[in-house]
Amino acid sequence: MKKAIIFLGPPSSGKGTQADLLSKKFGFYHFDTGKYIEQIVYDQENQKNKIIKNERKIFDSGVLNTPSWVLKIIVEKIKELSKAGIKVVFSGSPRTLFEAFGDKDNNGLIESLDRAYGKKNVVIIYIEVRLETAIFRNVNRLVCSVCGTPVLYQKECIVVSCPLCAGSLKKRIFDNPEKMKVRMNEFKNRTEPIIAQLKKKGYKINKINGEKPPFEMFEETKKKIK
């Protein structure tokens, strides 16, 4: 059965990790909006495109990218995945009320998923995590410079290369305390209001504890999507 999962939560709450686990365990296509945007804005073939060059500047600042542009590229991808009968999990969308619900001229992500997958097959999961935890994870996070695999911080173990491909590790441009504050404010002011609107539209908000280790969170995730 086609199914669409949406993870909501603050930056560094574990949305991407849970989506990756669903992808590996159950064959979901992980639509990581942040990575998708990053690939587009950093693609050398796109650097002469004025719109994308501007979106790159926005992306690097830590502020959310232009909602209308983000919505356009996401809806196009949803249609492609649904047509192929592929289950999808989102770890970075929707980020704004406009991206979630659109306007009189544009269908938002939620309506697009309803049409493509059926409302009963759209599952919303909210990861609850303390601000201090999210900031700690963010400033200590490393990713592989080759395959993009995130490496979790572990006090007992110093990881010097990617455990998947042995590539060198790096910090992302927006993984620092100052830009984390910007991203947290963006989440509070522009993303969090989506939850109240989803409730009004009859969606159940399934909550999981983001303070737990990823494997324990995944046990909760599996129960929510059944």
C-alpha positions as CSV (number, residue, x, y, z in Angstrom):
1,M,0.0,0.0,0.0
2,K,1.2,3.5,-0.8
3,K,1.9,5.5,2.3
4,A,3.3,9.0,3.1
5,I,5.0,9.8,6.4
6,I,5.8,13.4,7.5
7,F,8.2,14.0,10.4
8,L,7.9,17.3,12.1
9,G,10.1,18.7,14.8
10,P,12.9,21.2,15.6
11,P,16.2,21.1,13.8
12,S,18.4,18.2,15.0
13,S,15.5,16.4,16.6
14,G,16.2,13.3,14.7
15,K,13.8,13.5,11.7
16,G,16.4,12.6,9.1
17,T,17.7,9.6,11.1
18,Q,14.2,8.2,11.6
19,A,13.4,8.7,7.9
20,D,16.6,6.9,7.0
21,L,15.7,4.0,9.2
22,L,12.2,3.7,7.5
23,S,13.9,3.8,4.2
24,K,16.3,1.0,5.0
25,K,13.9,-1.1,6.9
26,F,10.7,-0.8,4.9
27,G,11.7,0.6,1.5
28,F,10.4,4.2,1.9
29,Y,11.8,6.9,-0.4
30,H,13.4,9.4,2.0
31,F,12.7,12.8,0.7
32,D,15.1,15.0,2.7
33,T,14.0,18.5,1.7
34,G,17.2,20.1,3.1
35,K,19.5,17.8,1.2
36,Y,17.3,18.1,-1.9
37,I,17.6,21.9,-1.8
38,E,21.3,21.7,-1.0
39,Q,21.9,19.5,-4.0
40,I,20.0,21.9,-6.3
41,V,21.6,25.1,-5.0
42,Y,25.2,23.7,-5.1
43,D,24.9,21.9,-8.4
44,Q,27.5,23.6,-10.6
45,E,25.2,23.4,-13.6
46,N,22.7,25.6,-11.8
47,Q,25.1,28.5,-10.9
48,K,24.0,30.6,-13.9
49,N,20.4,30.4,-12.8
50,K,19.6,33.7,-11.0
51,I,16.8,32.2,-9.0
52,I,18.9,29.3,-7.7
53,K,21.9,31.6,-7.0
54,N,19.6,33.6,-4.8
55,E,18.2,30.5,-3.1
56,R,21.8,29.4,-2.4
57,K,22.4,32.7,-0.5
58,I,19.2,32.1,1.5
59,F,20.1,28.5,2.2
60,D,23.6,29.4,3.5
61,S,22.2,32.0,5.9
62,G,20.1,29.5,7.8
63,V,16.8,31.2,6.9
64,L,14.2,29.0,5.2
65,N,14.2,29.1,1.4
66,T,11.5,30.9,-0.6
67,P,8.3,28.9,0.2
68,S,6.8,29.1,-3.4
69,W,10.0,27.8,-4.9
70,V,10.3,25.0,-2.4
71,L,6.7,24.0,-2.8
72,K,7.1,23.8,-6.6
73,I,10.0,21.4,-6.5
74,I,8.4,19.2,-3.8
75,V,5.0,18.9,-5.5
76,E,6.8,17.9,-8.8
77,K,8.6,15.1,-6.9
78,I,5.5,13.9,-5.1
79,K,3.7,13.4,-8.5
80,E,6.7,11.5,-9.8
81,L,6.9,9.2,-6.7
82,S,3.1,8.6,-6.5
83,K,2.9,7.7,-10.2
84,A,5.6,5.1,-9.6
85,G,3.8,3.6,-6.5
86,I,6.6,4.5,-4.1
87,K,6.1,5.0,-0.4
88,V,7.6,8.3,0.8
89,V,8.8,9.8,4.0
90,F,9.5,13.5,4.5
91,S,12.1,14.7,7.1
92,G,12.2,18.4,6.1
93,S,8.8,19.4,4.7
94,P,6.6,21.2,5.2
95,R,8.4,24.1,6.7
96,T,5.9,26.9,6.4
97,L,2.1,27.3,6.3
98,F,2.3,28.1,2.6
99,E,4.3,24.9,1.9
100,A,1.9,22.9,3.9
101,F,-1.4,24.3,2.7
102,G,-0.7,26.5,-0.3
103,D,-3.1,29.2,-1.3
104,K,-6.0,29.8,-3.7
105,D,-3.6,29.3,-6.7
106,N,-1.4,26.6,-5.4
107,N,-2.0,23.2,-3.8
108,G,0.2,22.7,-0.7
109,L,2.1,19.6,0.3
110,I,-0.7,18.2,2.4
111,E,-3.4,18.5,-0.3
112,S,-0.9,17.1,-2.8
113,L,-0.3,14.1,-0.6
114,D,-4.0,13.6,0.1
115,R,-4.7,13.4,-3.6
116,A,-1.7,11.2,-4.4
117,Y,-1.8,8.8,-1.5
118,G,-5.2,9.2,0.2
119,K,-5.7,11.1,3.5
120,K,-5.9,7.9,5.5
121,N,-2.4,6.9,4.3
122,V,-0.8,10.2,5.3
123,V,0.8,9.9,8.8
124,I,2.1,12.9,10.8
125,I,4.8,12.2,13.4
126,Y,6.1,15.0,15.7
127,I,9.4,14.5,17.5
128,E,9.5,16.2,20.8
129,V,13.0,17.3,22.0
130,R,14.4,19.9,24.4
131,L,16.2,22.9,23.0
132,E,19.4,22.1,24.8
133,T,19.5,18.6,23.3
134,A,18.9,19.9,19.8
135,I,21.6,22.5,20.0
136,F,24.1,20.0,21.5
137,R,23.4,17.5,18.6
138,N,23.7,20.3,16.1
139,V,27.0,21.7,17.1
140,N,28.6,18.2,17.5
141,R,27.2,16.7,14.3
142,L,29.5,15.6,11.4
143,V,28.6,14.3,8.0
144,C,30.5,12.4,5.4
145,S,31.9,14.7,2.7
146,V,31.5,11.9,0.1
147,C,28.1,10.1,0.8
148,G,26.5,12.5,3.2
149,T,26.0,9.9,6.0
150,P,25.5,11.7,9.3
151,V,27.7,10.6,12.2
152,L,26.2,10.8,15.7
153,Y,28.3,12.2,18.5
154,Q,29.4,9.6,21.0
155,K,31.4,10.6,24.0
156,E,32.9,7.1,24.4
157,C,34.1,6.9,20.7
158,I,35.9,9.3,18.5
159,V,35.0,8.7,14.8
160,V,37.5,10.0,12.3
161,S,36.0,8.8,9.0
162,C,32.6,7.7,7.6
163,P,31.6,4.3,8.9
164,L,29.9,3.6,5.5
165,C,32.4,4.6,2.9
166,A,35.5,5.7,4.9
167,G,35.2,9.3,3.5
168,S,36.4,12.3,5.4
169,L,34.0,14.0,7.8
170,K,32.9,17.6,7.8
171,K,30.6,20.1,9.5
172,R,27.7,21.5,7.4
173,I,27.8,25.2,6.9
174,F,24.8,25.9,9.1
175,D,25.9,23.5,12.0
176,N,27.0,26.2,14.4
177,P,25.5,27.9,17.5
178,E,24.6,31.2,15.8
179,K,22.9,29.7,12.8
180,M,21.2,27.1,15.0
181,K,19.5,30.0,16.8
182,V,18.3,31.4,13.5
183,R,17.0,28.0,12.5
184,M,15.2,27.5,15.8
185,N,13.5,30.9,15.5
186,E,12.5,29.9,12.0
187,F,11.0,26.7,13.2
188,K,9.1,28.3,16.1
189,N,7.7,31.2,14.0
190,R,7.1,29.5,10.6
191,T,6.9,25.7,11.0
192,E,5.3,25.1,14.4
193,P,2.0,26.8,13.4
194,I,1.5,24.0,10.9
195,I,0.7,21.6,13.7
196,A,-2.3,23.5,14.9
197,Q,-3.7,23.8,11.4
198,L,-3.2,20.1,10.8
199,K,-5.3,19.4,13.9
200,K,-8.1,21.6,12.6
201,K,-8.1,19.7,9.4
202,G,-8.6,16.4,11.3
203,Y,-5.1,15.0,11.2
204,K,-3.8,13.1,14.2
205,I,-0.4,14.3,15.5
206,N,1.6,11.2,16.6
207,K,4.2,12.2,19.1
208,I,7.5,10.4,19.9
209,N,10.2,11.2,22.4
210,G,13.2,12.7,20.7
211,E,15.4,12.5,23.8
212,K,15.8,8.8,23.4
213,P,18.6,7.1,21.3
214,P,17.6,6.7,17.6
215,F,17.0,2.9,17.9
216,E,14.5,3.4,20.7
217,M,12.8,6.3,18.9
218,F,12.5,3.9,15.9
219,E,10.5,1.4,18.0
220,E,8.0,4.2,18.7
221,T,8.0,5.2,15.0
222,K,7.1,1.7,13.9
223,K,4.1,1.6,16.2
224,K,2.8,5.0,14.9
225,I,2.8,4.0,11.2
226,K,1.0,0.7,11.6
